Amino acid sequence: MSRFIEVPARMLPPETLNALLEAFVTRQGYDTTDTGEGMAGWVEELKKQLARSELIIAHDLKLEMTEVMTLTQWRSFGRDLADDEEEGDY
């Protein structure tokens, strides 16, 4: 069984999805004044990116954490995790 599962955005309650996207905006250091709509503008933009499959929501079954990631981050994370597992870090 895989340690990670992809969570479809439509499966999340709106409040949970918004909280995950707001955390992603903060973690990525986005300027919330860029959109003219503040955080809400970024959340709406990220929902569009999710719909275009440019972002994914991944849940770690071991750590019981859910994160929004770009595809580049996801691929990098998968490689880093595989390296850690080979070294016995997990």
Number of C-alpha atoms within 10 A of each C-alpha: 4 7 10 16 13 13 15 12 16 10 9 12 9 11 9 12 18 18 12 18 24 18 15 19 18 13 9 10 9 12 12 16 11 11 12 10 12 12 20 15 14 22 22 14 14 20 17 13 14 19 14 10 11 14 19 21 20 17 17 14 12 9 9 9 10 16 16 24 19 16 14 11 13 17 12 12 13 13 12 12 14 14 13 12 11 10 9 8 9 9
